Amino acid sequence: MNKRNFIKAGLLGFGALILPGKVFSLEYYPNPSSRKWAILYSTWCGTARDAGIWISEGMDGIANVFDVREDPDLSKYDHIVIGGAIRSGKTSPLLQDYLQKNSETLKSRIRGYFAVCGNMMQPVGPEQTQAFIDNHLAAICGVTDVPSKVFLGRITFGLMEPEIRKQFEQMPNMKEYDNLKRPECMAFGKEILDKNLK
Ligand SMILES: Cc1cc2nc3c(=O)[nH]c(=O)nc-3n(C[C@H](O)[C@H](O)[C@H](O)COP(=O)(O)O)c2cc1C
């Protein structure tokens, strides 16, 4: 390595150490639009992230998509869709805390809710909407009467925390599955966007 490359490599290495962690997070790059849309999700194993991205794709990709772990400032967005994966009947404590902490910012901007659940691989119905949306997300946010959707999700052993993975792999009849459907997520995104065009 010559002297110039050595110095460059050193500076790059140093830069990597001092750059904030956010630089390394997975970022979604929305299509340009004058309308300011955001989708906020919480996930453990990535299904709700994919649902969020596909909902945005149903909006022609104009909604920016945020993981709640980024603790995003959503005050510059006019329209927000909120959703999350379900464990033990609820979304993650982090999402619940975020919604409570930011309720004033979110209140006038919430345009839809979604949840992603396993539902023991059975079709979802009004019972799941009531449990995961009406009595949970909408109740925390204090905003009702916006479109909502509960999607079936997936199980991927390799993405689970080790203890949870062990429990799931030992459950009789438990197997990996993938029931999340991109067209359903996109249709939901389009439905919300159309509703807010007027
Ligand atoms: C520990 C654990 C608990 C779960 N609890 C529920 C539940 O209470 N109700 C349900 O319908 N699905 C439940 N599921 C299924 C998840 O909702 C489903 O796998 C979902 O796709 C996970 O989304 P994620 O990949 O975004 O984390 C659970 C899954 C795990 C791993």
The ligand as an ORCA input file, in Angstrom:
! r2SCAN-3c Opt
* xyz 0 1
  C     -43.097    -15.662     20.227
  C     -44.210    -15.492     19.214
  C     -45.478    -15.159     19.660
  C     -46.520    -15.032     18.732
  N     -47.775    -14.687     19.190
  C     -48.789    -14.617     18.314
  C     -50.124    -14.324     18.773
  O     -50.375    -14.075     19.940
  N     -51.122    -14.312     17.854
  C     -50.899    -14.568     16.520
  O     -51.848    -14.588     15.741
  N     -49.635    -14.790     16.064
  C     -48.591    -14.828     16.906
  N     -47.321    -15.080     16.471
  C     -47.058    -15.177     15.009
  C     -46.501    -13.862     14.485
  O     -47.435    -12.817     14.613
  C     -46.108    -14.027     13.024
  O     -45.051    -14.975     12.952
  C     -45.679    -12.738     12.364
  O     -45.490    -12.942     10.987
  C     -44.410    -12.185     12.965
  O     -44.089    -10.981     12.338
  P     -42.602    -10.413     12.266
  O     -41.851    -11.354     11.340
  O     -42.755     -9.049     11.668
  O     -42.041    -10.370     13.636
  C     -46.280    -15.213     17.346
  C     -44.981    -15.535     16.919
  C     -43.958    -15.658     17.824
  C     -42.580    -15.992     17.339
*
